[in-house]
Structures are given as structure tokens and as C-alpha cells.
Amino acid sequence: MFNRPRTDTTRPESDHDASAGSAARWGTAALATLCALALAGPSAAGAAATPPSWSAPVAISEPGAIVYDSHLAVDAAGDAAAIWMRGNGGGGYVAQVATRVAGGAWSAPTTLSGLGVPVAETAIAIDAKGDAVAVWEQYVGKEQVEVKTHAAGAPGWSGATTLSNPLREADGAQVAIDPQGQAIVAWSGDDAAGHEIVQASAEQGFGNGWGAPISLSAPGGDAEEVKLGMDAAGDAFAVWRRPGSSNVQIEESQRPAGGSWGSPSVLSPPGVNAIQPELAVDAEGDAAVIWDHFASTNIAQVTTRRAGGLWSTPHDLTGEAENVFGQQVGLDAQGDVTAIWFETAPGQDTVRSATETAGTGIWSAATDLGPPELSEPDPSLAVDPAGDAVVTWNVGMTGQETIQAAARKGQDGAWSVPTTISAPGVRSIDTATGIAATGGAVALWRNVGNGEGLVSSNYDPGVEEVPAAGSSAVSAPGAGGSSTASPPVTTARTPGKATCPKGKALRKVKVRSRAKGKKRSKTVTRCVKPAPHRKKHPRHHKANGR
């Protein structure tokens, strides 16, 4: 898909790694601001960081195209691929994709599906080499799951393969891919009794065909809302919701690389409904799942799992006084967890975030990413291996929404003030974002009405977005397309700090383990007794493909 020579984009594991390249990635002014905040001491804790500079938005779909259900994938080098549904003028839709080399222009859109076949629900994934897998649903008597692949540097996409049973309904397709190009697609498909069960098909090596579908969930009840994730070794995780004996529950299954899916287990607590799970997996196999736990109101709950370990007891991120939607979760290379969601109250919605340092089970207090707004923000989260993170969301009254972004440098960093990255005077909604191991980020959203179509913005180290062939920067008539910063957030709260027993302190320590016959080492955070006169060094970062 990306026809260019690869270079090593991993961050060096050195004592200087925590700051190496910071000026290039965030800009000299932003780095100076962060340093000033650090020197200011506790009184500056929680102060918002200077945001990175986003490029002017550019259209990546055809001019005036009506688009829906857009998704974005970004690899470790910053290459990106987007997939969406485009109206075909006859009331139906086709699946289209576009790709972008890091720092380059978006390609012209490519139509994947047949022009006379209705399409719904798309998804896309990229491996570390730039190989891509795209999936969508199409209706040919029944809804069925289709897949195409594209090898890095190849002139076009493969032929389509139908993965689901063409005689039964299937929907909700998702795709994940490991750095070596091993991909898995999962979906909800009808069984003989008419109940939806989660099924998955694994690719037999990139471009070598797909295996027969395997059922992951138990028969009976409708298993839906499946999400997938894979680690660097090719181990796979799947989560979904399914009715239990007394309530709707979140279930999961795991598949070791080249092995078989395990029996499903229940993640959510009994007695209360749980829906809309989201999953994150890092390169080492650490995982986190967040979902909407419905009591008297919607509560965000999360569980985490260290590689090879057990799932933690679910943790309530919010209380019954709040009403939560749009929850998402991300992991860095150390297994540190970032969660976001939005809380809704009469006349206002607020995007919030909380973090957990890997292995501690201690979550920070929630922080507001921006002031309360008059719309459902629909946030999107991306976290890179170093813990840098980006969140995008829409703000404004219905019909007048714009896209805002906030960025964070490192797991313990402060969130920047929100930045408006969409063009003024254009309704912008349905955002998605991705971040590379090199620190660059890409955002995607949909313009409605004036400037109709799919639009992208990015920040790359020292690189501006390049318009695709035949497209241009998107702006309202008489208005520029540059980003604008919102007023500083005054409602942000300082995240809570993890605590340890007296005489001990949280420290990054390296531990070794053996998995699949191979020795592994990773840095974890634990409560330890500090060694006397020990020189402190910045923490080491490990590169991790998305």
C-alpha cells in the first residue's frame, strides 16, 4: 500500500529517550512551555500544555460526496488508511478507501465494493509494513462480511473474499492485524436458530487466504458489539456483549498466535447490564476493556490484564451521579492505561479522562479535557507507545458542530488546551484519530452541508498536510482553514497520584518472564523501597507498532 523504503522509526532505548525528539514532535515553543510548567513546581500541576500545531484540513473523499461510517488506521511509522461508505446516488453506498504515507498526500479514493451492491459498516487495519486489510458488509440477499487486502507497494487491492456464511445474516465486522501481517476478522452472524454468535476468521499468512469461521461465543442469546485486538506476537483478544442468565454482560475470549480460541469468560459484574465494550492491547499482551455499566445511570467501568495474567476486578471510573457515554481506552508500551468518556448533564456534556499506572490498580482522578458543551462530543482516543495521546471530539449545538483536539505528552503529562482543527462555518462530526510511534497524529471527520465529504488534518514532526490530488484545503467561504486554540480550560482538575505504603515509593522496574519459550523483559511500576543514593534517570520507552 505504501510504496516507499522503510526506515527505522523506533525510539532509542537510552537515558535520553524521554526527551529525544520532543522539540521536533511538539515544537520548540510547546517544549519550552512544558519545561516551564515542570520547573514551576506543584502550583503548576494540572496546568494545560501548549497544543501541537495541526495542519489545515483537506478533503480526502470526492468533492460533495455523502459519506458515513468512516474509520482510520495509523501504523507505527505514521502511514494512515481510511475507509468509509460513500453514497452512490441511488440511495445506497459503496465502500471506499484512501491511504497516506507519513508526511505525504492522501491517495485518490479507491472503491472496494461493487457499484450495484448496498454496503454498510466498514473497518480497516494496517500492519508495521504498511499492509492493509479492509472489511465491510454488503447485502446480497443476506448481509455478509467481505474482505480485501493490499500489500505494501502493490498497485491495487486483492479480490474480495466472503468470510461469513452467505446464507445467514452477518454484521458488526471488525479487523485486527499484528506487525507481521497476520490478520483476524470477527463479526456477529446468525446461527441455525437465528441467534447472533460471534465468529472469527484468521488469515493464513498475509495474502494467503482465510480460514473457516470459528464460533467464539456460546449459542443462545444475541452476541453483538465485538471488538478485536492483537499483540506483537500475534496473540488475539476479542470482547463482546451477550445476554446472560439475568442481565447483558461483557464476555471475552483469547487466541494464542497460531492456536485456537479459548472458552469465553465474563468480565462484567453480575446483576447489572453492561454494553458497548471497547478494547486496547499493547505489544506485550497487556490489555484493557472499558464498557457502559447501566445502573440507575450509565457508569464507565474498566478492567485490565497484565500479559499472561488475570483480568482485574472491574473499576468504576464514574459514579451514579454522572451519566456516561462514548467510553474508550488506550495503552502505552508499559501497559499504562488511559480512559476517556463524556458525561452528560442537562444542557452540557464534558469530555473527561483518567489514567492508571500499569500494575498498580490505582486510577487518577478524572480530568476535564474541555469546558462543558451543548452536544454529544463522540470522542476518539489514540495512545502511542511512549504514552503520548490525542483525543478528538465534536463540540457545539446540533447543526453547528466543530472538531476539537487535545494532546498529552507522556502518561503523566497535562492535556493541552482544546484546539479547533476543523474549518470555521462548516458542520463537522463523526471524528476518528490515530497516532504513530514517532509522535505524529492524524484526525478524520465528516463535513455535512457546506464542504460535504470526509476531511483530514494531522500534525507530523515539521510536516504539513498535503492535499490529495484534485482536492484542496477545506474552509468556509472567506475564512482560513488554520487551526484555532480555544480559551484555556479552567475546569480541569489535577489527576490524583498513586500512593504506596510508608517507606516505599512507585518506581519503574524491569522484570523478566518467559512466554512461549522466549525470554521477555518489560518495565513495570511497583511499590518498592528506594535504594539509597540512587541516581534517577528518565524512563525508557519501547517502540510498539499499532
HELIX and SHEET records of a PDB file:
HELIX    1   1 SER A   22  TRP A   26  1                                   5    
HELIX    2   2 THR A   28  ALA A   40  1                                  13    
HELIX    3   3 PRO A   42  ALA A   44  5                                   3    
SHEET    1   A 4 VAL A  58  ALA A  59  0                                        
SHEET    2   A 4 GLY A 453  TYR A 459 -1                                        
SHEET    3   A 4 ALA A 441  VAL A 448 -1                                        
SHEET    4   A 4 ARG A 427  ILE A 435 -1                                        
SHEET    1   B 4 VAL A  67  VAL A  74  0                                        
SHEET    2   B 4 ALA A  80  GLY A  87 -1                                        
SHEET    3   B 4 TYR A  93  ARG A 100 -1                                        
SHEET    4   B 4 THR A 110  THR A 111 -1                                        
SHEET    1   C 4 VAL A 119  ILE A 126  0                                        
SHEET    2   C 4 ALA A 132  TYR A 139 -1                                        
SHEET    3   C 4 GLU A 143  HIS A 150 -1                                        
SHEET    4   C 4 THR A 161  THR A 162 -1                                        
SHEET    1   D 4 ALA A 170  ILE A 177  0                                        
SHEET    2   D 4 ALA A 183  ASP A 190 -1                                        
SHEET    3   D 4 GLU A 196  ALA A 202 -1                                        
SHEET    4   D 4 ILE A 214  SER A 215 -1                                        
SHEET    1   E 4 GLU A 224  MET A 230  0                                        
SHEET    2   E 4 ALA A 236  PRO A 243 -1                                        
SHEET    3   E 4 VAL A 248  ARG A 255 -1                                        
SHEET    4   E 4 SER A 265  VAL A 266 -1                                        
SHEET    1   F 4 ASN A 273  VAL A 281  0                                        
SHEET    2   F 4 ALA A 287  PHE A 294 -1                                        
SHEET    3   F 4 ASN A 298  ARG A 305 -1                                        
SHEET    4   F 4 HIS A 315  ASP A 316 -1                                        
SHEET    1   G 4 VAL A 324  LEU A 331  0                                        
SHEET    2   G 4 VAL A 337  ALA A 345 -1                                        
SHEET    3   G 4 GLN A 348  GLU A 356 -1                                        
SHEET    4   G 4 THR A 367  ASP A 368 -1                                        
SHEET    1   H 5 SER A 380  VAL A 383  0                                        
SHEET    2   H 5 ALA A 389  VAL A 395 -1                                        
SHEET    3   H 5 THR A 402  ARG A 408 -1                                        
SHEET    4   H 5 THR A 419  THR A 420 -1                                        
SHEET    5   H 5 THR A 484  ALA A 485 -1                                        
SHEET    1   I 2 ALA A 505  ALA A 515  0                                        
SHEET    2   I 2 LYS A 518  VAL A 528 -1                                        
END                                                                             
